[in-house]
Structure formats: structure tokens, C-alpha cells
């Protein structure tokens, strides 16, 4: 179980607002650092477990994570505070930037800068994956099989461009079956 806990729903709101303002192209890397390393509200294993659940639920995985963490500590009030922290200030910023982009999108330098940010976002996702890789050693499937399933997922979605709506149930069901079979009874 994690070492610390948020003192109030206000602290949850502030932490998730700060977390959301640090992420560009996604806040997964920031979420792991803030929630596990800085606040210590979750252990690495708890973070990976909650994130795994958040990824198979509909909606943005970090918003799902915020809802689960808020609910864990303060019930529905905490879930609402954490989600509001994730969305309120970024919503205002995105609406303002969308209006500005409408005015500046024809400028080639602006379009090029935005394409370059895609590489930064991809790098953050890869770095977070590598940072969390050691938790797979404790996975019931074992590290080699986890890496195989991850590689297959990458190949099917990233390289062969198969729709995730088909890959996730297929490989996800296989992974669940293997993990269930290997869990001690």
C-alpha cells in the first residue's frame, strides 16, 4: 500500500491541475512521476495496475486514473475533484489555443513546430514505458511473455495499422487468459 495520502479534495484538485499543466501531448510520464515519486500516493505496482484498468476503460486513461485515485481516497467527491483538476484549466488553455491556431495555422513555421511536438510526445511515452518495465517482472505472465504481447500490439497497431478496437480484445483476452491460468489458486 502507498506511503502517503492526499490531505483533502482540494489537494487532489491542485495536484491534478499541476499534473495536467505539465503534460504536452499526454501526461502519462508526468502522472507517474507526480503520483508515485513526488506525492507517494501510489506505489509503482499500484500505478501500473490502476493504469492498466484505466487503459481498457472508455475515455482518456489518465482521466480514468484520476477518477480511480480520487475515489480511492475520498469517494465520489475525490473522483470529481481529481477529474476537475485534470480538465478545468487545460480546457480554458486549449480553447484559447484553438482560437489562436485558427488565426496562425497557415504559417509554415507554426505547422512545422506542431509536427515536431509529436516526436516529443512519442519520446515521453517510450520513456515512461521503459521506466515502468521492471514492474513486469512481478507480472504473473512473466517478463518475456509481457514483452512479446507488447511487441505484437505495437506491430499490429503501429506497423500494420490494424484498428485498436480489434487488437485490444484479441490480444487483451489472450493476455487475461494466460495471466488467469498462471495465477496461484
C-alpha positions as CSV (number, residue, x, y, z in Angstrom):
1,X,0.0,0.0,0.0
2,X,1.2,3.5,-0.7
3,X,3.0,5.5,1.9
4,X,1.1,8.8,1.8
5,X,-2.4,10.0,1.0
6,X,-3.8,13.4,0.0
7,X,-5.0,15.5,2.9
8,X,-8.1,16.8,1.2
9,X,-10.1,17.0,-2.0
10,X,-8.5,20.5,-2.5
11,X,-5.1,18.9,-2.5
12,X,-6.2,16.3,-5.1
13,X,-7.6,19.1,-7.3
14,X,-4.3,21.1,-7.0
15,X,-2.1,18.1,-7.6
16,X,-4.1,17.0,-10.7
17,X,-4.2,20.6,-12.0
18,X,-0.4,20.9,-11.7
19,X,0.0,17.4,-13.3
20,X,-2.2,18.3,-16.2
21,X,-0.4,21.6,-16.8
22,X,3.0,19.8,-17.2
23,X,1.9,17.5,-19.9
24,X,2.0,18.3,-23.6
25,X,0.8,15.5,-25.8
26,X,-0.2,13.5,-22.8
27,X,0.6,13.4,-19.1
28,X,1.3,9.8,-18.5
29,X,5.0,10.4,-17.8
30,X,4.2,13.3,-15.5
31,X,1.5,11.3,-13.8
32,X,3.9,8.5,-12.9
33,X,6.5,11.0,-11.5
34,X,3.9,13.1,-9.6
35,X,1.7,10.3,-8.1
36,X,4.4,7.7,-7.4
37,X,7.7,9.6,-6.8
38,X,6.7,13.0,-5.6
39,X,3.4,12.6,-3.7
40,X,3.8,8.8,-3.0
41,X,0.1,8.3,-3.2
42,X,0.7,5.1,-5.2
43,X,3.5,2.5,-5.4
44,X,4.8,1.7,-8.8
45,X,2.9,-1.5,-8.8
46,X,-0.4,0.2,-7.8
47,X,0.2,2.8,-10.5
48,X,0.7,0.1,-13.2
49,X,-2.3,-1.8,-12.0
50,X,-4.6,1.3,-12.0
51,X,-3.3,2.5,-15.3
52,X,-3.9,-0.9,-16.8
53,X,-7.5,-0.7,-15.7
54,X,-7.8,2.9,-16.9
55,X,-6.5,1.9,-20.4
56,X,-9.1,-0.7,-21.1
57,X,-12.0,1.6,-19.9
58,X,-13.5,4.0,-22.4
59,X,-12.1,7.5,-22.3
60,X,-8.7,9.0,-21.7
61,X,-6.6,6.7,-19.5
62,X,-5.2,9.4,-17.3
63,X,-8.7,10.8,-16.6
64,X,-9.8,7.3,-15.7
65,X,-6.7,7.1,-13.4
66,X,-7.6,10.4,-11.8
67,X,-11.2,9.2,-11.1
68,X,-9.9,6.0,-9.5
69,X,-7.4,7.7,-7.3
70,X,-9.9,10.4,-6.2
71,X,-12.4,7.7,-5.4
72,X,-9.9,5.6,-3.5
73,X,-9.2,8.4,-1.0
74,X,-12.4,10.5,-0.9
75,X,-15.2,8.6,-2.7
76,X,-17.2,10.4,-5.4
77,X,-16.1,13.9,-4.1
78,X,-12.5,12.9,-4.6
79,X,-13.2,11.5,-8.0
80,X,-14.9,14.7,-9.1
81,X,-12.1,16.9,-7.6
82,X,-9.3,14.9,-9.3
83,X,-11.1,14.9,-12.7
84,X,-11.9,18.6,-12.4
85,X,-8.2,19.2,-11.7
86,X,-7.2,17.3,-14.8
87,X,-9.7,19.1,-17.0
88,X,-10.6,22.7,-15.9
89,X,-7.5,24.8,-16.5
90,X,-6.4,22.8,-19.6
91,X,-9.8,23.2,-21.1
92,X,-9.5,27.0,-20.9
93,X,-6.0,26.9,-22.4
94,X,-7.0,24.5,-25.2
95,X,-10.0,26.7,-26.2
96,X,-7.7,29.8,-26.3
97,X,-5.0,28.0,-28.3
98,X,-7.6,26.6,-30.7
99,X,-8.8,30.1,-31.4
100,X,-5.2,31.3,-31.9
101,X,-4.4,28.3,-34.1
102,X,-7.3,29.2,-36.4
103,X,-5.5,32.5,-37.0
104,X,-2.0,31.2,-37.3
105,X,-2.4,27.7,-39.0
106,X,-1.4,28.9,-42.4
107,X,2.1,29.9,-41.3
108,X,4.5,27.1,-42.2
109,X,6.7,27.6,-39.1
110,X,3.7,27.0,-36.8
111,X,2.6,23.9,-38.6
112,X,6.2,22.5,-38.5
113,X,6.6,23.3,-34.8
114,X,3.4,21.3,-34.0
115,X,4.6,18.3,-36.1
116,X,7.8,18.3,-34.1
117,X,5.9,18.1,-30.9
118,X,4.7,14.7,-32.0
119,X,8.2,13.3,-31.6
120,X,8.5,14.8,-28.1
121,X,5.2,13.2,-27.1
122,X,6.2,9.8,-28.5
123,X,9.5,10.0,-26.6
124,X,7.7,10.7,-23.4
125,X,5.5,7.6,-23.8
126,X,8.5,5.4,-24.6
127,X,10.5,6.8,-21.6
128,X,7.6,6.1,-19.3
129,X,7.2,2.5,-20.6
130,X,10.9,1.9,-20.1
131,X,10.7,3.3,-16.5
132,X,7.9,1.0,-15.6
133,X,9.3,-2.0,-17.3
134,X,10.8,-3.5,-14.1
135,X,7.2,-4.0,-12.7
136,X,6.6,-6.6,-15.4
137,X,9.0,-9.0,-13.6
138,X,6.3,-9.4,-11.0
139,X,3.5,-9.9,-13.5
140,X,2.0,-13.5,-13.5
141,X,2.7,-13.9,-17.2
142,X,6.5,-13.1,-16.7
143,X,8.6,-10.6,-18.4
144,X,9.3,-12.5,-21.7
145,X,5.6,-13.0,-22.4
146,X,4.7,-9.5,-21.4
147,X,7.3,-8.2,-23.9
148,X,6.0,-10.5,-26.6
149,X,2.4,-9.3,-26.2
150,X,3.6,-5.6,-26.1
151,X,5.7,-6.2,-29.2
152,X,2.7,-7.8,-31.0
153,X,0.5,-5.0,-30.0
154,X,3.0,-2.4,-31.4
155,X,3.4,-4.4,-34.6
156,X,-0.3,-4.8,-35.2
157,X,-1.4,-1.3,-34.3
158,X,1.8,0.8,-35.1
159,X,3.2,-1.1,-38.1
160,X,0.3,-2.9,-39.7
161,X,-2.2,-0.2,-38.8
162,X,-4.9,-2.6,-37.6
163,X,-7.6,-0.9,-35.6
164,X,-7.1,-1.0,-31.9
165,X,-10.7,-1.9,-31.4
166,X,-9.9,-5.3,-32.8
167,X,-6.3,-5.7,-31.4
168,X,-7.2,-4.9,-27.8
169,X,-10.0,-7.6,-27.4
170,X,-7.9,-10.2,-29.2
171,X,-4.5,-9.8,-27.5
172,X,-6.1,-8.5,-24.3
173,X,-8.3,-11.6,-24.0
174,X,-5.3,-13.8,-24.6
175,X,-3.2,-12.0,-22.0
176,X,-6.0,-12.2,-19.5
177,X,-6.4,-15.9,-20.1
178,X,-2.7,-16.6,-19.7
179,X,-2.5,-14.5,-16.5
180,X,-5.5,-16.2,-15.0
181,X,-4.1,-19.6,-15.9
182,X,-0.7,-18.7,-14.2
183,X,-2.2,-17.1,-11.1
184,X,-1.8,-19.3,-8.0
185,X,-5.2,-20.8,-6.9
